[in-house]
Amino acid sequence: MTMDCRTAQGKILAKADVLLPRQEEAELADHLAGCPACAADDAVTCATGPVLRSLTGIRAMEKAPALDAMWTRVRAGIEESRESRRRFSWLARWAWIPAAVALAASALLFYPSGTDQTPYRPSSFDVAVENVESDVATVALVDKGEDLPTVIWIIEDAKT
Amino acid sequence: MPRRNPRGRAGAPTLFLLLLLLLVAAVPSEAADTVTVDVGAAYASNEGTSIDPALGTIRGKLRSMFNYTSYRMLDRKRRSLSVGETGEFELPDRRSMRATLLPSRGDKVRLSIQITEGPRNLLTTTLGLRRGGMVLVGGPPHQAGVLILIISAE
């Protein structure tokens, strides 16, 4: 069966898109061999594909640096976000330690014990001595005013 | 992706709470009718010129009151006493002190004090002082100097 030009036009486009089956491609070739107009159309159509592909490649090469820069920024953003999450998690994990140490130190500091060795810090020297007695010594009461502590001095055998 | 150990996350706050409870339990909660009697024994002599930092703010006062050049803390003990209760404090050289808390009003503290050396009664006295107040009892010989007892009540 002889192919007409209208059918050949559709097959030329299909061939350019590499969608034409081998059998039909042979039929189209027979038609193109006997039809100079369709053969010219086929030549133009076949040449258009590589030109378009080249143009697309050139545009992609032009945009490549900008795309690279964008990806670099995206990667950096992702990494920064991961890092800050890691830092926060580290803080959340260990932040209780200083608080616990402070609490333990306070507990040790204020724990009541029988031998408290904190330095003396008296708030008053106001003392009333109601009576003083000794069976074996002389006792002197020394009161030098409110700024100094009252002293009860025991004098044994006039030794001190 | 690594996952955190949930037991580790729960352990930290639990430990924190335990420490908090320990602190609350450790802070002394003195009842109003108890008094903590604090008795320190200091050795005063002319051997050297050092003054024990444990004597705190009374270091300068000791210097201005006595002629000794050296003061060193030998011992210090505390007893919490209720009214009528007697606390015994061991002192150097086989001496001892008994303190009995007597009834009093306001922030006053009344203490009956008896200092003995074996069977000998060195001193019997009754003192009235404020909470946080202090009185000194000195004179008993010790080594090359004397003992000074620092009696305070809180």
Chai-1 contact restraints between the chains, C-beta under 6 A:
chainA,res_idxA,chainB,res_idxB,connection_type,confidence,min_distance_angstrom,max_distance_angstrom,comment,restraint_id
A,W96,B,A12,contact,1.0,0.0,6.0,A-B,restraint_1
A,W96,B,F16,contact,1.0,0.0,6.0,A-B,restraint_2
A,A100,B,F16,contact,1.0,0.0,6.0,A-B,restraint_3
A,A100,B,L19,contact,1.0,0.0,6.0,A-B,restraint_4
A,L103,B,L19,contact,1.0,0.0,6.0,A-B,restraint_5
A,L103,B,L23,contact,1.0,0.0,6.0,A-B,restraint_6
A,A104,B,L19,contact,1.0,0.0,6.0,A-B,restraint_7
A,S106,B,L23,contact,1.0,0.0,6.0,A-B,restraint_8
A,A107,B,L22,contact,1.0,0.0,6.0,A-B,restraint_9
A,A107,B,L23,contact,1.0,0.0,6.0,A-B,restraint_10
A,A107,B,A26,contact,1.0,0.0,6.0,A-B,restraint_11
A,F110,B,A26,contact,1.0,0.0,6.0,A-B,restraint_12
A,F110,B,V27,contact,1.0,0.0,6.0,A-B,restraint_13
A,Y111,B,A26,contact,1.0,0.0,6.0,A-B,restraint_14
A,P112,B,P28,contact,1.0,0.0,6.0,A-B,restraint_15
A,G114,B,K77,contact,1.0,0.0,6.0,A-B,restraint_16
A,D116,B,R78,contact,1.0,0.0,6.0,A-B,restraint_17
A,Q117,B,A54,contact,1.0,0.0,6.0,A-B,restraint_18
A,P119,B,A54,contact,1.0,0.0,6.0,A-B,restraint_19
A,P119,B,G56,contact,1.0,0.0,6.0,A-B,restraint_20
A,Y120,B,L55,contact,1.0,0.0,6.0,A-B,restraint_21
A,Y120,B,G56,contact,1.0,0.0,6.0,A-B,restraint_22
A,Y120,B,I58,contact,1.0,0.0,6.0,A-B,restraint_23
A,R121,B,G56,contact,1.0,0.0,6.0,A-B,restraint_24
A,R121,B,T57,contact,1.0,0.0,6.0,A-B,restraint_25
A,P122,B,M134,contact,1.0,0.0,6.0,A-B,restraint_26
A,P122,B,S152,contact,1.0,0.0,6.0,A-B,restraint_27
A,S123,B,G132,contact,1.0,0.0,6.0,A-B,restraint_28
A,S124,B,R130,contact,1.0,0.0,6.0,A-B,restraint_29
A,S124,B,G132,contact,1.0,0.0,6.0,A-B,restraint_30
A,S124,B,G133,contact,1.0,0.0,6.0,A-B,restraint_31
A,D126,B,R130,contact,1.0,0.0,6.0,A-B,restraint_32
A,V127,B,L127,contact,1.0,0.0,6.0,A-B,restraint_33
A,V127,B,L129,contact,1.0,0.0,6.0,A-B,restraint_34
A,V127,B,V135,contact,1.0,0.0,6.0,A-B,restraint_35
A,A128,B,G128,contact,1.0,0.0,6.0,A-B,restraint_36
A,V129,B,L127,contact,1.0,0.0,6.0,A-B,restraint_37
A,E130,B,T126,contact,1.0,0.0,6.0,A-B,restraint_38
A,N131,B,T126,contact,1.0,0.0,6.0,A-B,restraint_39
A,V132,B,T125,contact,1.0,0.0,6.0,A-B,restraint_40
A,E133,B,T124,contact,1.0,0.0,6.0,A-B,restraint_41
A,S134,B,L122,contact,1.0,0.0,6.0,A-B,restraint_42
A,S134,B,L123,contact,1.0,0.0,6.0,A-B,restraint_43
A,D135,B,N121,contact,1.0,0.0,6.0,A-B,restraint_44
A,V136,B,R120,contact,1.0,0.0,6.0,A-B,restraint_45
A,A137,B,L122,contact,1.0,0.0,6.0,A-B,restraint_46
A,L148,B,K61,contact,1.0,0.0,6.0,A-B,restraint_47
A,L148,B,M65,contact,1.0,0.0,6.0,A-B,restraint_48
A,P149,B,M134,contact,1.0,0.0,6.0,A-B,restraint_49
A,P149,B,L136,contact,1.0,0.0,6.0,A-B,restraint_50
A,T150,B,V135,contact,1.0,0.0,6.0,A-B,restraint_51
A,V151,B,L136,contact,1.0,0.0,6.0,A-B,restraint_52
A,V151,B,G138,contact,1.0,0.0,6.0,A-B,restraint_53
A,I152,B,V137,contact,1.0,0.0,6.0,A-B,restraint_54
A,W153,B,G138,contact,1.0,0.0,6.0,A-B,restraint_55
A,W153,B,G139,contact,1.0,0.0,6.0,A-B,restraint_56
A,I154,B,L122,contact,1.0,0.0,6.0,A-B,restraint_57
A,I154,B,L123,contact,1.0,0.0,6.0,A-B,restraint_58
A,I154,B,G139,contact,1.0,0.0,6.0,A-B,restraint_59
A,I154,B,P140,contact,1.0,0.0,6.0,A-B,restraint_60
A,I155,B,G139,contact,1.0,0.0,6.0,A-B,restraint_61
A,K159,B,P141,contact,1.0,0.0,6.0,A-B,restraint_62
A,T160,B,G139,contact,1.0,0.0,6.0,A-B,restraint_63
A,T160,B,V146,contact,1.0,0.0,6.0,A-B,restraint_64
